[in-house]
Amino acid sequence: MLRRSLCTPIFEIFAAAEKLMEAVDLHTRGDFANAERLFLTANDQRVWDYTDQAWGKGCASRYDFLSFEDAPPHLPIAHRPIPRMPGTAIRKAAIERDGHHCRFCGIPVIDPAIRRLVMAAYPGAVRWGTTNDSQHAAFQCMWLQFDHIVPNSRGGDSALDNIVVTCAACNFGRMHATLEEAQLVHPLTLDPPVAWERYADWDGLERLRSVLPRSATSLST
């Protein structure tokens, strides 16, 4: 039986998202100290552990990926469709269609540009190093990605009907596998998954774009 996503999100992911939402509300009211406290507490080790086990080495065996003789071949880089990633217009259209939630598992997602704004304002609370274990758990888990339904390495282009909004774990967990190999339902054949009660309230923290550029220097003490 085909599945909707590779793994089932844990409650702590949505709890961390609520803390991020509250932190943004506090920031807009000028309560920077309590906003920073919530950004810190959203860095939940349980969320980091979830993401760590959802991506990386061993996904093919961990998620029981299949092999098919007639599957699309893995193409050399020079033979893959160009552009490798969707441009601005396609990304915007994908977000308008899918919202700020993973189209596979339904967790809330955040544009990396928003993460960078928060990092600039709260460097002591939101860290993003070069290794997985040095990255803020919530922002890592909710890292907005644009995933190819048919992987680019297997001949998939970057047109809108081959692009979906996903979280990092769903994107990096599947990597170059086709939907059939990963035993996944085509995400665009189903309505977007509503995985939590604050689904309609979540905007990807996008409202920060209108307030943080004017206060993007450090607000941490």
N, C-alpha and C positions, 0 to 999 in steps of 0.2 A: 504494500500500500504506500502510495506517495505521501510525503509529509510536507507541511507548510514551511518549516524552517529546520535547520540542523539541530538546534537545541532550544530548550524552553527557558525563557528569561526568568530570573529569580525576582522575588518581591523587592529585594534591596535596591535593584536598579531603579525602580519606580519611586522608591522612597528617596533615593539620591536626587532624582529629577525634581521631586517636590521641594527639596532643600535648595536646589539651584533656582527654582522659580521664586521661592521666598527670598533668597539672597538678592535676586534682581529687584524685587519689590522694595527691599530695604535700601538697596543702593539708590534707587530712584527717589527715595524719601530722604536721602542724605545720611542714613544710619550706616556708615561705612564699617564701623567696628563689628556690628552684628552681621552685616553682610559677609564680611571676611570670615567670621566664625562659621557661618553656614557653608561657605565654599570649602572651608577646611573639613567640616564633618561630612560633606558629600564625598570626600576622598576615602571611601569605605573599602577596607581590605577585602570584604566579601565580594564586592563588585569587581575588584581587580582580579580576584581568583577566578571568578566566572569567565571573564574575558580571556584570561591566560589559558584556561582549559578549552576554550572554544575555538582558538586559532592556533597557528603554529604547526610544528612537526606532528605527524601522526594523524592528521585529520582524515585522510583517506580510509585508514583502518578504523579509526574511532567512530566514524559516521557510516561505516559499511558502504563505501563507494563501490559502484559496480563497473564492469568493463564490457564494452560491446564491440564486436568486430567491425561493424559499419559506422562507428562513431566518427565524428569529424576529426581529422588529424591535427596534431600539434604543429603549427606552422612556424617556420623560421621567422625571425623578427622582420626581415626585409620583405616578407610576403604577407604580413598582417595588414588588415585594413587601416587606412589613415583617414582621420586623426586617431591616435591611440585612445585619447580621452575626449569626452564631449566638450564642445565649446560653451561659452556663456549662455547662449540662447537655449541650447538643449538642457543645460543644467537648470536654468530658471523654469523651463517648461516641465521638467521632471518633478521639481519641488511643488509647482502649482498643481500637478496631478496627484502626487503621492503624499504631499505634506512633509512635515518634519518628523516622520516616523519610518522605521525600517519596513520596507514592503514585504519582507519575509517574516520576521519575528515580531514586529510591532513595537519595539522599544523606541523611545524618543531619541532623536539625533540632533546634533549641534554642528553647525558649519565651523570648520577650523578658524575662519576669520573671527568668529565670535569668541572662540577660545583664546585667540591671541589678544583680543581687546581685554578680556578678563585677566589674563596673565599680566598684561602691562599695568593694570590698575591694582591687582592684588598678587604681586609676585611671591609673597610669603605664603599664600594659600593655594595657589594653582601653579604647579610646577610641570614642566614638560621637557624632560631630558631626552637624551639620545637612545636610552634603553627602555624597554617596557616597564621595568620595575622603578623607573624614575619619573613616571608619568601619572598624573592625577587620575584616579580610578574612574570617576564618573565621566570626565571628558574623554578618556580613552575609550571606554565602553560605548559612549554615545557619539563617537566620531563619525560624522556624516560622510558617506562614501557614495560614489556613483558606480554601480555595478553593471557589467554587461550580462544580459541574460544568456546569450551565446557568447562565451568568452572571446575576447579579441584574439587571443592566441589560437583559437579554434576557428577563426574566420568571421567573428561577429563584428559588425560595424558600430559606430557611435551615434546612430540615429535614435530618435526618441523611443521608438517601439522596441529597441533593444537595450534601453537604459532604465534602471530603477534606482530609487533612493534606498540605501541600505545602511546598516550599522557596520562598524569595522569587523566585528566577529563574523557576521554572515558573509561579508565580502571575502575576507582573508581565509575564512574557514573553507569556503568552496574553491577558491583560487581558480585553477584552470579547468575544473570539472564542469561538464555540461549538467543541465538540470536532470537529465535522465541518469547520468552516472551518479549524481548526488541524491537521487531518489526524491527530488523536489517537484512540487506542483509549480507550474508556470505562474509567477506571482500576479501577472496582469489578467489572468483568467478569474481571479477572485477579488472581492472588495478588499480595500486596505484593512489589515487586522487591527481591531480595537482591543488592545491588550491591557488597558488600565482606565480607571475612572476619570482621570484628568486629560484624556486624549484630546478633547475639544479645546482645552485651555492651553495646550502646549504650542508655542510658536517657535521653538528652537532657540529661545532667548533672543530672538531677532530684535526685540524692542531696545536692546542695548545699543544698537547701531546709532540711535538718535541721541543717546546720552553719554556713552563712554568716549567717543572721539573728543569731547570737550573736557574730559577729565581722565584721560588715559595715562597720566603720570601716576606714579605709585601713591596709593591711598593708605597703604599699610603703615603701621607704626613700627 
